[in-house]
Amino acid sequence: MIQSHEPADVSRSRPHAPPATSFATYPASWYLFGTAAEVRRGPVSKRMLGRDLVAYRTDSGRFAVLDARCSHLGANLAMGHVSGELLVCPFHNWHYGPDGTCARIPGTASIPAFARQGSYPVEERHGRLFVFNGPVALFPLPFFSDGKPDDYSAGETFAFTGDCPWYVTTAHGFDLQHFQAVHDRRMLAPPEIDCPAPFARRNRYRAEVLGLTRMDRVLRTMAGSTVSASITIWGGTFVLIEADFARARSRFLITSQPLENGHTRCEGIVFARRHDNPAIRTLVDNVVLPIRRHFTHGYLKDEASRLRQTCYNPSSLIEADREMAEYFAWLAALPQVAAAASSPAGAEWSAAPSERSHGVPELQLPGS
């Protein structure tokens, strides 16, 4: 038997974190599928979340996402066509509706029970399609606490790959040591960590920008040397970041999609307040958003490139990792299926979201 020579008080002070097997392979959360424009041109299939999915737009303008492989003989439905509200398989012309049910099979009036595709909640926002991994959305598509989607304009999507599992990627938001070690940010006060709504965990902190990189020098000059930031993670994979400097405000989101090789595809979108003045709106869309995208993408891509081959080892966490360990415990406890209960407390539900929504209400944080 191997004995530990570590002092007992040190061993007892270590935070507890769950084993890696506690985390869902593909969490029940929102993910970025792609742009609405590409789906308007015809059905689009993508390999994501361990399966092939297909998105299509009905003649009435509704978006739908289904399992792409036909329940008959596995043909990819993206190679088919849209007929009214139905997606038609290219092989034997089986017709599927937005809810995945087979509505018609040529040559027979009898439709077998297995003739059904998995269907997924989908919402269009800022020209993108977001899909929820599950038959029912466990929480509405989140947005920032200080406004509604119509209040903001969105920049072009950027992407990078994290060389680690999804739960290690998103845990960076609660890894207090790495803020200074990796990002050169010195905490000015202890962070405030809470759960503002079901399926959400938030870290709020104030920090000083200490970095000597070109980006940090420009950031201090243009925005300020201190920042008040909020990182809110929904469902373990959907991240909202709000950062307020003395002379600038930053808002961006990141969706973290688990890949089949154990890595994580991260896709980000930066935002800026939308203006009624057409000239200012043009300036924001063509100058402000591209600059923000450049800085944000560079900041995150640099982190991903430096933190290669990191892995999850709960037994090696120390007291300084306590907030991160508690985040891992929260992740492991997240429900992955819908509960037979009413709307969760602490959130306000609206049946009339500001943008096109397909069966998913909008969520605003309490006090927003």
DAWOMO-V894062 format. One record per backbone hydrogen bond with DSSP energy under -0.5 kcal/mol. CO is the residue of the C=O (numbers start at 1). NH is the residue of the N-H. If there is no record, write none. Layout:
((CO/NH) (CO/NH))
//
This chain:
((7/10) (7/11) (8/12) (9/13) (10/14) (11/14) (19/22) (20/23) (27/29) (29/133) (31/33) (31/131) (34/129) (35/39) (36/40) (37/41) (39/42) (44/55) (46/48) (46/53) (48/51) (51/48) (51/53) (52/68) (53/46) (54/66) (55/44) (56/64) (58/61) (62/58) (64/56) (65/120) (66/54) (68/70) (68/77) (70/74) (75/70) (75/77) (76/79) (77/80) (81/88) (83/85) (83/86) (84/59) (86/83) (86/88) (87/96) (88/81) (89/93) (94/89) (95/103) (95/104) (96/87) (97/100) (100/117) (101/97) (101/103) (104/95) (105/108) (108/105) (109/111) (110/112) (112/115) (114/116) (115/102) (118/67) (120/65) (121/132) (122/358) (123/130) (125/128) (127/36) (127/37) (128/125) (128/130) (129/33) (129/34) (130/123) (131/31) (132/134) (134/121) (141/363) (144/147) (148/151) (149/152) (151/274) (153/272) (158/268) (160/266) (162/164) (162/264) (163/309) (165/168) (165/169) (166/170) (167/171) (169/172) (170/173) (171/174) (172/175) (174/176) (175/178) (175/179) (176/179) (176/180) (177/180) (177/181) (178/182) (178/183) (179/185) (180/184) (184/210) (184/211) (185/187) (186/208) (191/193) (192/204) (194/196) (194/202) (197/200) (199/235) (201/233) (202/194) (203/231) (204/192) (205/229) (206/188) (206/189) (207/227) (208/186) (208/210) (213/217) (214/218) (215/219) (216/220) (217/221) (218/222) (219/223) (219/224) (223/247) (225/209) (226/246) (227/207) (227/229) (228/244) (229/205) (230/232) (230/242) (231/203) (232/234) (232/240) (233/201) (234/237) (234/238) (237/239) (237/256) (238/234) (239/254) (240/232) (241/252) (242/230) (243/245) (243/250) (244/228) (248/245) (250/243) (251/271) (252/241) (253/269) (254/239) (255/257) (255/267) (256/258) (257/265) (258/49) (259/262) (263/259) (264/162) (264/266) (265/257) (265/267) (266/160) (267/255) (268/158) (269/253) (270/155) (271/251) (272/153) (277/281) (278/282) (279/283) (280/284) (281/285) (282/286) (283/287) (283/288) (284/289) (287/291) (288/292) (289/293) (290/294) (291/295) (292/296) (293/297) (294/298) (295/299) (296/300) (297/301) (298/302) (299/303) (300/304) (301/305) (302/306) (303/307) (306/308) (307/310) (311/313) (313/316) (314/317) (318/321) (319/322) (321/325) (322/326) (323/327) (324/328) (325/329) (326/330) (327/331) (328/332) (329/333) (330/334) (331/334) (339/341) (344/347) (346/366) (347/349) (348/364) (350/362) (356/124) (357/359) (358/122) (362/350) (364/348) (365/368))
//
